[in-house]
Amino acid sequence: MLASKGSIPNPKLVLFLKTGICGGFTTFSTFALESATLMKSGHPKVAFLYMLLSILVGVGAIFITESESLFENTHPQ
């Protein structure tokens, strides 16, 4: 609310609040809602697979990205 009203003078802090904090909450709430909806609709196996793959792919993407950046830093050009 403060960020949208212009009460926070630091634009980097506003960006962090709007995309970092709010973006994180909305992403997690979507994940939680989709998981709960699948469970309630009688698809617990699909819900479990969705949750497992979402976590593994998300964390795996970070590891792949980090390993590529580490690889690039170890070989000077």
Long-range contacts (C-beta under 8 A, 24 or more apart in sequence): none
